[in-house]
Amino acid sequence: GYEFFMNREPDAYNLLFGNLGPEVIMLELQNTGIEIGRDIVYIQQISSEPMALWVGANSPFRTLEELVEEGRKRTITVAVSRLPHPASIGVLSLGEATGAKFTLVPYGGGNPASMATITMEVDCCGLPMANPITLGDQARILGVFAGRNPAPEASGDAPTVNGALGLSLPNFDSSRAWGVHRAAYDAFPERIKILTDTMKAAVADPAYAKAVEETGLPTAFIDAGGEDVAMATANAVRELARRYKDLLSGA
């Protein structure tokens, strides 16, 4: 997708809608020749959510502590949407911190990873928090990779991973943002302003929050911010990818 985008005309009419977590990690770990900031500028962030570790409703694991304890006895299988993902880093860092053994099983998307977890093809799943929330009573969230749970009511008051286990792992989350070619950003500032003004107005419109609610997602995940916020998020993810590169490579 990113290579396709980079081959489009840099005129500010061709836009990129990115999931900053897995996509920035992918750009950092693979030799794509595409660099955030130099080639792409994210101009508006619209949402952000932490990663969650969860199980299906019929799973024998009721708490994160039980899952980790079992992982000290045998290898726990963890469904993920793809290997280069904040959830993958979160799970591997959890194993490193606790001595539990986790094996990541990439399913090529959130839906197949979720179905594998619900049917207990795997022990648990690591995905953005919105995924298990939308599954309702089919999923049980064991822990959230964040400093606080942004949606306690919708998640069954799931604990944070650090709070449940007394750890000090960094936050693992992902944000969604609009991006443009750097060349377009530099050449057409008036077009960029029209885009950002429109995006900000859309997010501020009460109809937007209502539309988010109607999908079954908490409005707490609406996390709007301009270029400064979006680029800071992308750079933070890039630093996480560099920090955990060896861990991901050995997954």
C-alpha positions in Angstrom: 0.0 0.0 0.0 2.8 2.5 0.9 4.7 1.7 -2.3 1.5 2.2 -4.3 0.9 5.5 -2.6 4.4 6.7 -3.2 4.0 6.1 -6.9 0.9 8.3 -7.0 1.1 12.0 -8.1 2.2 14.1 -5.1 -0.5 16.7 -5.5 -2.3 16.6 -2.2 -5.2 14.9 -3.9 -3.7 11.5 -3.3 -4.0 10.8 0.5 -2.8 8.0 2.7 -4.9 6.8 5.6 -2.5 4.9 7.9 -2.6 2.7 10.9 0.5 4.1 12.5 1.4 1.2 14.7 1.9 -1.8 12.4 2.7 0.3 9.3 5.4 2.4 10.9 6.9 -0.7 12.4 6.9 -2.3 9.0 8.6 0.6 7.4 11.3 0.5 10.1 11.9 -3.2 9.9 11.8 -3.7 6.2 14.0 -2.2 3.5 11.2 -0.2 1.7 13.2 2.9 1.1 10.3 5.0 2.5 11.0 7.2 5.4 8.5 9.0 7.7 9.1 12.7 7.6 11.4 12.6 4.5 8.8 11.0 2.2 5.5 11.1 4.1 4.0 13.6 6.5 1.1 12.7 8.7 -1.0 15.8 8.9 -4.0 14.7 11.1 -4.4 12.0 13.7 -8.0 10.9 14.4 -7.9 8.0 16.8 -5.7 6.1 19.2 -6.2 2.9 21.2 -4.0 0.6 23.3 -3.2 -3.0 22.6 -5.1 -5.6 24.5 -4.4 -9.3 25.4 -7.6 -11.2 25.4 -9.2 -14.7 25.3 -12.5 -16.2 24.1 -15.4 -16.5 26.4 -14.9 -20.2 26.8 -11.2 -20.0 27.6 -10.1 -21.5 30.9 -8.0 -18.3 31.6 -9.9 -15.9 33.7 -7.0 -13.5 34.5 -3.8 -12.3 33.1 -2.0 -13.8 36.1 -3.3 -17.2 35.2 -2.2 -16.9 31.6 1.3 -15.8 32.5 1.6 -18.6 35.1 0.6 -21.2 32.5 3.1 -19.6 30.1 5.8 -20.5 32.6 4.9 -24.2 32.2 4.3 -24.4 28.5 4.3 -22.2 25.4 1.2 -20.0 25.0 0.0 -19.5 21.4 -1.0 -15.9 20.7 -3.0 -14.9 17.6 -1.9 -11.6 16.0 -3.0 -9.8 12.9 0.7 -9.6 11.7 4.1 -9.9 13.2 5.2 -6.3 12.8 2.6 -4.9 15.2 2.5 -3.1 18.6 0.6 -6.0 20.0 3.3 -8.4 19.0 5.9 -6.3 20.7 3.7 -6.0 23.8 3.3 -9.8 24.0 7.0 -10.5 23.5 8.1 -7.9 26.0 5.6 -9.4 28.5 7.2 -12.7 28.0 10.7 -11.2 28.4 9.6 -9.5 31.7 7.8 -12.5 33.3 9.6 -15.6 31.9 6.4 -16.8 30.3 6.8 -18.4 26.8 4.7 -17.0 24.0 4.6 -17.9 20.3 3.0 -15.4 17.9 0.7 -16.8 15.2 0.1 -14.3 12.5 -3.3 -14.6 10.8 -3.1 -11.9 8.2 -5.8 -9.7 9.7 -7.8 -8.9 12.9 -10.9 -10.8 11.9 -9.2 -14.2 11.3 -7.1 -13.7 14.4 -10.2 -13.0 16.5 -12.1 -16.0 15.1 -9.1 -18.3 15.9 -9.2 -17.0 19.5 -13.0 -17.4 19.9 -12.8 -21.0 18.7 -9.8 -21.6 20.9 -7.6 -22.6 18.0 -5.0 -20.5 20.0 -4.8 -19.7 23.6 -5.2 -15.9 23.4 -5.0 -12.9 21.1 -3.1 -9.6 21.0 -5.0 -6.9 19.0 -6.0 -3.3 19.4 -8.5 -2.9 22.2 -11.4 -2.1 19.8 -11.4 -5.6 18.4 -12.4 -7.5 21.5 -14.8 -4.7 22.6 -16.8 -5.1 19.4 -17.0 -8.8 20.0 -19.0 -8.2 23.2 -19.5 -11.3 25.4 -17.5 -13.5 23.0 -14.3 -12.0 24.3 -12.7 -11.4 27.7 -9.9 -8.8 28.0 -7.2 -9.9 30.4 -5.0 -6.9 30.2 -4.4 -3.6 28.4 -0.9 -2.4 27.4 -1.4 1.2 28.6 -1.0 3.4 31.7 -4.7 3.3 32.2 -7.7 1.6 30.7 -9.4 4.3 28.5 -12.7 2.3 28.2 -13.3 0.4 31.5 -17.0 0.1 31.1 -16.8 -1.4 27.6 -14.0 -3.7 28.5 -15.3 -5.3 31.6 -13.0 -3.1 33.7 -10.0 -4.9 32.4 -6.8 -4.2 34.3 -3.6 -2.7 32.8 -0.8 -5.2 32.2 1.5 -3.3 34.4 -1.1 -2.9 37.2 -2.0 -6.6 37.2 1.5 -7.9 37.2 3.5 -5.1 38.8 5.6 -4.4 35.7 6.8 -1.2 34.1 6.4 -1.9 30.3 5.9 1.0 28.0 2.6 1.7 26.4 1.8 -0.2 23.3 -0.9 1.4 21.2 -1.7 2.4 17.6 -3.2 5.5 16.1 -4.8 6.2 12.8 -3.9 9.3 10.8 -4.0 10.9 7.4 -0.8 11.4 5.5 0.4 13.2 2.3 3.5 13.0 0.2 6.3 15.3 1.5 6.6 16.8 -1.9 2.9 17.7 -1.9 3.3 19.1 1.7 6.1 21.4 0.6 4.7 22.4 -2.8 1.0 23.0 -2.0 0.6 24.5 1.5 -2.8 26.0 0.6 -4.1 22.6 -0.3 -2.7 21.1 2.9 -4.5 23.8 4.9 -7.8 23.0 3.3 -7.3 19.3 4.1 -6.4 19.8 7.7 -9.2 22.4 8.3 -11.7 20.0 6.9 -10.4 17.0 8.9 -10.4 19.0 12.1 -14.0 20.2 11.4 -15.1 16.6 10.7 -13.7 15.2 14.0 -15.2 18.1 16.0 -18.6 17.6 14.5 -20.9 15.8 17.1 -22.1 13.6 14.2 -18.7 12.0 14.1 -18.7 10.9 17.7 -22.3 9.6 17.2 -21.1 7.6 14.2 -18.3 6.1 16.2 -20.7 5.1 19.0 -23.0 3.5 16.4 -20.2 1.1 15.4 -20.0 -0.1 19.0 -16.7 1.7 19.8 -16.1 3.9 22.8 -15.7 7.6 21.9 -12.6 7.5 24.2 -10.7 6.2 21.2 -11.2 9.5 19.4 -7.9 11.1 19.8 -7.6 14.0 17.4 -4.4 15.9 16.8 -2.7 17.9 14.2 0.6 17.3 12.4 2.6 17.7 15.6 0.6 15.0 17.4 0.5 12.6 14.4 4.2 12.9 13.7 5.1 12.6 17.3 3.0 9.4 17.4 4.7 8.0 14.3 8.2 8.8 15.7 7.4 7.2 19.0 6.3 4.0 17.2 9.5 4.1 15.2 11.6 4.3 18.3 9.7 1.3 19.8 10.4 -0.7 16.6 14.1 0.1 16.9 14.1 -0.8 20.6 12.4 -4.1 20.1 13.9 -5.0 16.7 15.9 -8.0 17.9 12.9 -9.3 19.9 10.6 -9.1 16.8 13.3 -10.6 14.5 13.5 -13.6 16.9 9.8 -14.1 17.1 
